[in-house]
């Protein structure tokens, strides 16, 4: 912990956050409802379901376009990861790079090469701009990303051989 001039409130909050992620001194850990702990692919799929639920909540509030876009990209990636983990010998450690999900989607036959590349380009060119750049996200962009995330997720759910895991049904 820093002993310099950083604000005490920031340092205390940082320490609490670090402890929370290490699950230190918290007694009984309360996990997010709905997230499966059975298999990695189920965890990723149910995370995607929950992210899409957040998108619906944000869309109902109007105007949170940056957050909607960000969460949609997360839902797309979690959905692709779920498929890869369920259908291949991939591990979660393979998905440490955001763009890898899109590349892997083609490699494992989930999407055609052009579709996977266009999704990767959409991520690299637009997510980065909307999140880190000076661009101001629009309602149309948020709605289009919601449609894409929902379509990718539903397609993945339909392709996974083992059903009954998706929370969206």
C-alpha positions in Angstrom: 0.0 0.0 0.0 1.3 3.4 -0.9 2.5 5.7 1.9 2.7 8.8 -0.3 0.2 11.5 -0.9 -2.5 9.4 -2.4 -5.9 10.1 -0.7 -6.7 7.8 2.2 -10.2 7.1 0.8 -8.8 5.8 -2.5 -6.2 3.7 -0.7 -8.8 2.1 1.6 -11.2 1.5 -1.3 -8.4 -0.1 -3.3 -7.4 -2.4 -0.4 -11.0 -3.4 0.1 -11.4 -4.1 -3.7 -8.2 -6.2 -3.7 -9.4 -8.2 -0.7 -12.8 -8.7 -2.3 -11.3 -10.2 -5.4 -9.1 -12.4 -3.3 -12.1 -13.3 -1.2 -10.2 -12.4 2.0 -12.0 -11.9 5.3 -15.5 -11.8 3.9 -17.0 -14.8 5.7 -19.6 -16.5 3.4 -19.1 -15.4 -0.2 -22.3 -14.4 -2.0 -22.1 -15.0 -5.7 -24.1 -13.4 -8.4 -27.5 -15.2 -8.8 -27.9 -17.1 -12.1 -24.2 -17.5 -12.9 -23.5 -21.2 -13.3 -20.5 -22.7 -11.6 -20.9 -26.2 -13.1 -18.6 -25.9 -16.1 -16.6 -23.0 -17.7 -18.8 -22.9 -20.8 -21.9 -22.7 -18.6 -20.4 -19.9 -16.6 -19.6 -17.9 -19.7 -23.0 -18.6 -21.2 -24.9 -17.5 -18.1 -22.6 -14.4 -17.8 -23.7 -13.5 -21.3 -27.4 -14.0 -20.3 -26.9 -11.7 -17.3 -25.1 -9.1 -19.5 -28.0 -9.1 -21.9 -30.4 -8.6 -19.0 -28.3 -5.6 -18.0 -28.6 -4.3 -21.6 -32.4 -4.5 -21.4 -32.3 -2.6 -18.1 -30.1 0.1 -19.5 -32.1 0.4 -22.7 -35.3 0.9 -20.6 -33.6 3.8 -18.8 -32.8 5.6 -22.1 -29.5 7.4 -22.9 -26.8 5.0 -21.5 -25.4 4.3 -24.9 -21.8 3.9 -23.9 -22.7 1.4 -21.3 -25.0 -0.5 -23.6 -22.3 -0.8 -26.3 -19.7 -1.9 -23.8 -21.9 -4.5 -22.2 -23.1 -5.8 -25.7 -19.5 -6.5 -26.7 -19.0 -8.4 -23.4 -22.1 -10.5 -24.1 -20.9 -11.3 -27.6 -17.5 -12.4 -26.3 -18.9 -14.5 -23.4 -21.3 -16.2 -25.9 -18.5 -17.1 -28.3 -16.4 -18.3 -25.4 -19.2 -20.5 -24.2 -19.5 -22.1 -27.5 -15.7 -22.6 -27.8 -15.4 -24.1 -24.3 -18.4 -26.4 -24.9 -17.3 -27.7 -28.3 -13.5 -27.8 -28.2 -10.6 -28.3 -25.8 -10.2 -24.6 -25.3 -9.8 -23.2 -21.8 -10.7 -19.9 -20.3 -7.0 -19.0 -20.3 -7.1 -19.1 -24.1 -9.4 -16.0 -24.1 -7.3 -13.4 -22.4 -7.4 -11.2 -25.5 -10.7 -9.6 -26.6 -10.0 -10.1 -30.3 -9.2 -13.8 -29.9 -12.9 -14.6 -29.4 -13.7 -13.3 -32.8 -10.8 -15.1 -34.5 -11.7 -18.3 -32.7 -15.3 -18.0 -33.8 -14.2 -18.7 -37.4 -11.5 -21.2 -36.5 -14.0 -23.5 -34.8 -16.7 -23.1 -37.4 -19.2 -21.0 -35.5 -19.1 -18.2 -38.1 -17.8 -17.8 -41.6 -14.4 -16.1 -41.9 -15.8 -12.8 -43.2 -18.5 -12.6 -40.5 -15.9 -13.3 -37.8 -13.5 -10.7 -39.2 -16.3 -8.1 -39.5 -17.2 -8.7 -35.9 -13.5 -8.4 -34.9 -13.2 -5.2 -36.9 -16.4 -3.8 -35.3 -14.9 -4.4 -31.9 -11.4 -3.1 -32.7 -12.6 0.0 -34.6 -15.8 1.0 -32.8 -15.7 -0.4 -29.3 -12.3 1.2 -28.8 -13.5 4.5 -30.2 -16.7 4.6 -28.2 -15.0 3.6 -25.0 -11.5 5.2 -25.2 -11.9 7.7 -28.0 -13.6 11.0 -28.3 -16.6 9.7 -30.1 -20.1 10.1 -28.6 -22.1 6.9 -28.9 -25.6 7.2 -30.4 -28.9 5.6 -29.7 -28.8 3.9 -33.2 -25.4 2.3 -32.3 -26.6 1.1 -28.9 -29.7 -0.4 -30.5 -27.7 -2.1 -33.3 -25.3 -3.6 -30.8 -28.2 -4.9 -28.7 -29.6 -6.6 -31.8 -26.2 -8.1 -32.7 -25.4 -9.3 -29.2 -28.9 -10.9 -28.9 -28.6 -12.5 -32.3 -25.1 -13.9 -31.6 -26.2 -15.2 -28.2 -29.3 -16.9 -29.5 -27.3 -18.5 -32.4 -24.7 -19.8 -29.9 -27.4 -21.2 -27.6 -28.9 -23.0 -30.6 -25.6 -24.5 -31.6 -24.5 -25.8 -28.2 -25.6 -29.5 -28.0 -26.4 -29.4 -24.3 -29.5 -27.3 -23.6 -31.2 -26.0 -20.5 -28.5 -23.6 -19.4 -29.4 -20.3 -21.0 -31.2 -18.0 -18.6 -32.8 -16.0 -21.4 -35.4 -18.6 -22.3 
